[in-house]
Amino acid sequence: MQRNVAVSGYCFPPATRPEVWREHIAPVAAVGPLNDRRIAELLKVEPGTPVMRRFGVTGPEAEPPFQVSTSWIHPRAANGSGSHSPPAGPDGWQHRLEVGGHWPITWMEIHRARMPSTREAALLEISVGLPVLEIIRVGVSGDDGEPVEVTECVVASDRVETIHLLHRGRSAREPWPEMINARPEDDPQR
């Protein structure tokens, strides 16, 4: 994640090189019931709760659509944040959530490969037989430590590569102890 240098907000670049992205369809932002149980659980709302939903299809200017992105914004954060305004850009609304009292938002991602729905395949201009990478990103408020937004990005598998930096846990921060006297006392080779 990095700051978007073109507008206020963040970008979660699926590509490592700088490139200009565009909206492949007009973005939609509207309040509606959140009926997906998994997303509702991650956002910590009851299924059916009315939430702000942002939907868009984006990608590099000269390429086919790269990702289908749907974001759900917790009701406590959506009011007054401007999150309903599509002209703010793909991730400018996250910046406004932080300005509205949720600084700093931290994120956790869940990745899984799956087959696309018919609609997702059409939006991405791919075959329904090509797997996609689903990235669920949970944004947690720096104010109260609770989820403030959940975003689902669906990317055609032939257009994505993930890179992960692995961190050592506490038990692996010291060198391994040397094996001293590892053989039994009665071993003649000792």
Secondary structure, DSSP 8 states (H G I E B T S, - for coil): -EE-SSSSSEE--SSSS---EEESS--EEEEEE---HHHHHHHT--TT-EEEEEEEEEEETTSS--EEEEEEE-HHHHTTTTTT-GGG-TTHHHHHHIIIII-S-EEEEEEEEE---HHHHHHHT--TTS-EEEEEEEEE-TTTSSEEEEEEEEEEGGG----------GGGSS------S-S-TT-TT-
